Amino acid sequence: MKQVIVKENNLLEITETSIPACGPEDVLVKVHYSGLCGSDIPRIFHDGAHYYPVTLGHEFAGEIMAVGSLVTKVRPGQMICCIPLVPDFSMPECERGFYSLGKGYTFVGSRLPGGNAEYVVMPESSCYLLPAGVNAKQGAFFEPVTVGIHPILLAGGCENKNVVIIGAGTIGLLALQSAKAMGAKTVTAIDINEEKLALAMTLGADYVANASDEDFISRFPHHQEIRFDQLILETAGAPQTVKTALAFAGPRAQLALVGTLHRDLLLGFQEYEQILRKELVLYGSWMNYSAPFPGKEWSITADLFINNQMNIDAIISSDTGVEEYVRQVMALAGGPANGKILLHWGEGK
């Protein structure tokens, strides 16, 4: 079989290897689609991998080809997407349903070989059955959709709230659509890229704002209108966007920190004081799981696709075979992708 490996930092290669064998609690999956995640960029270009060589890919879907002798919940022929977290269910955190917060977990497509290969072996617990009518391309988006739904659930939902998305990248645009479907009163997208903001409007945003100007908040005509009952999702993961979220937040807003920072966040005392004076509720969102594993995030995502409430085609920048996939990813040179790059292993769309 073919696979794409990160051979060493800043080097992707296509290699041939044998199809892996199932262990007793494992399944063998023929991968149809695998998406490039923003978290894969530092693993490829910035010495962020746990080891080399490594086969990345945790946003993927495909068909079960074989199962181990102790597998009971899935069978060959079923279509699944990957639940990449493999918790140590004996941890006290897991007993409380905090699966991504306990020690001892591993992860498909990071610590374990992932879906950037024609075939992958993974635990039975990592299989999420795709509902009838949901295809493999949509299945490759389940994991990133759940990343945006998790902080919404941590906030007690978004019904009748004014949701603000800071960062109109893939996670932000998927979270935007999720919030609309889950009953948000309004959804506002904030970014510095006009093309992304235009796309946000086509995907259902009520309002958009370009934050490239320091004074954009004072000129945003709807700021006072949506200042109460706010749920803000910071998805961009940059020090400045965290500060933008604090500045934009209204009284007693909920602020979910979703994006991962790769630089220090330095807050001045006046910026910090906004948390106190507005009585903001700040919380972190780490991955996308809840009890019972993998959680309501995943069943809600399934419903969104079943009900045609999630537009992924507008977010996909490339749907391509393995050689072109490697070329496009290497061309990023460590920067972010403008849209989702999908690796298509040749099965039907």
C-alpha positions, -999 to 999 in steps of 0.1 A, spaced: 0 0 0 10 36 -4 14 60 25 25 96 31 51 99 58 67 128 75 102 113 70 119 141 90 111 177 97 101 196 66 100 165 44 70 145 32 75 113 12 53 87 -5 64 52 4 52 17 -3 47 -7 26 27 -38 35 -10 -36 46 -9 -38 85 -24 -67 103 -52 -64 129 -46 -71 166 -75 -88 185 -91 -55 195 -83 -36 162 -100 -29 129 -84 -26 94 -98 4 75 -94 12 38 -92 50 39 -112 70 14 -106 106 25 -81 122 49 -80 159 57 -51 181 65 -56 196 100 -40 229 111 -24 209 139 -6 188 113 14 219 101 37 221 131 42 183 129 53 186 93 73 218 93 81 229 129 96 198 146 62 192 162 60 154 156 64 130 185 87 109 163 100 104 127 90 89 104 53 93 112 21 88 92 -3 117 100 -40 120 94 -67 121 121 -95 135 101 -104 105 79 -132 81 69 -133 48 51 -145 12 50 -138 -15 75 -121 -44 57 -113 -67 86 -117 -69 124 -98 -86 152 -111 -116 171 -123 -95 201 -141 -68 181 -179 -69 187 -194 -36 178 -184 -31 141 -180 -54 111 -164 -55 77 -182 -35 50 -193 -7 74 -183 29 67 -167 48 96 -149 79 105 -120 81 129 -124 90 166 -87 97 169 -84 99 207 -76 65 223 -80 72 261 -68 51 290 -103 44 302 -89 34 337 -78 70 345 -100 88 371 -105 116 345 -120 91 321 -143 77 348 -157 113 350 -160 116 312 -130 139 309 -114 116 283 -90 141 268 -79 155 302 -65 122 316 -30 109 312 -20 79 293 -40 85 261 -27 80 226 -39 95 193 -45 81 158 -26 102 133 -1 116 157 12 90 182 -2 62 162 -2 58 124 -30 78 108 -52 81 77 -26 94 53 -23 58 40 -44 36 19 -50 13 49 -48 19 87 -52 -2 117 -68 14 148 -87 3 179 -124 -6 177 -131 24 200 -118 47 173 -146 38 149 -177 60 145 -203 45 122 -214 68 95 -252 71 92 -270 61 61 -268 89 35 -236 103 49 -206 98 26 -169 93 32 -160 129 23 -185 142 48 -171 116 73 -137 131 70 -152 163 84 -168 148 115 -137 154 137 -132 191 129 -169 197 132 -169 182 167 -140 205 177 -164 235 173 -194 218 189 -175 209 221 -171 244 234 -207 252 226 -217 223 248 -193 233 275 -212 267 275 -245 250 280 -255 253 244 -259 284 222 -297 287 218 -308 323 218 -272 335 223 -252 359 201 -224 337 190 -191 354 179 -165 334 160 -130 348 161 -112 334 131 -129 322 99 -107 293 91 -120 257 88 -128 252 124 -144 287 127 -166 282 95 -177 248 107 -185 261 142 -204 290 125 -227 265 108 -230 244 139 -241 273 160 -267 284 135 -281 248 134 -281 246 172 -303 277 177 -280 307 180 -298 340 179 -271 356 157 -237 345 145 -209 370 138 -176 361 122 -145 382 128 -113 378 107 -88 400 88 -93 383 55 -121 396 33 -124 364 13 -130 344 44 -155 369 57 -174 367 24 -174 329 27 -187 332 62 -217 352 49 -225 326 23 -224 300 50 -250 318 72 -232 344 93 -256 372 102 -227 398 105 -190 399 97 -163 423 108 -128 428 96 -104 432 125 -74 444 106 -82 480 117 -75 486 154 -107 506 158 -130 481 140 -151 475 171 -162 511 174 -172 511 137 -190 477 138 -226 488 135 -240 458 154 -217 457 184 -242 472 208 -270 451 194 -253 418 202 -234 427 233 -255 407 257 -259 369 259 -227 364 240 -208 332 234 -174 339 218 -153 311 203 -117 321 197 -106 296 170 -76 313 154 -51 306 181 -30 338 180 -22 362 208 -39 391 190 -71 372 184 -74 364 221 -70 401 228 -96 409 201 -120 385 219 -115 402 252 -121 436 236 -152 426 217 -168 407 246 -199 422 261 -210 421 298 -208 386 313 -199 370 279 -188 334 278 -154 332 260 -141 298 248 -104 295 240 -103 269 212 -73 278 191 -39 266 202 -13 293 207 23 288 195 36 321 208 34 337 243 3 357 252 12 388 271 -17 408 285 -13 443 298 -31 452 330 -58 471 311 -65 441 289 -66 418 319 -89 443 336 -115 437 309 -120 402 323 -128 417 357 -149 447 347 -170 427 322 -172 397 345 -163 375 317 -164 337 319 -132 323 302 -127 286 297 -106 263 276 -118 237 251 -94 208 246 -104 184 218 -140 172 214 -152 144 237 -177 138 265 -196 110 282 -206 85 270 -175 82 248 -170 98 223 -199 121 233 -228 141 222 -205 162 200 -204 133 175 -241 125 175 -249 161 169 -224 162 140 -241 131 125 -275 149 127 -261 180 110 -250 160 80 -281 139 79 -302 171 79 -280 188 53 -271 216 77 -234 214 70 -218 228 38 -183 214 34 -179 219 -3 -174 256 2 -145 250 26 -126 224 6 -98 240 -13 -84 208 -28 -96 172 -33 -67 154 -48 -46 122 -52 -15 115 -33 12 130 -55 -6 164 -58 -15 163 -21 22 161 -12 30 189 -36 3 212 -22 11 205 15 49 211 9 40 243 -9 25 257 23 61 259 37 49 259 72 21 284 68 -17 278 71 -38 263 44 -65 285 28 -93 259 31 -93 222 36 -68 201 16 -83 166 12 -63 135 3 -85 112 -18 -74 76 -19 -95 68 -50 -128 56 -36 -162 70 -47 -171 106 -38 
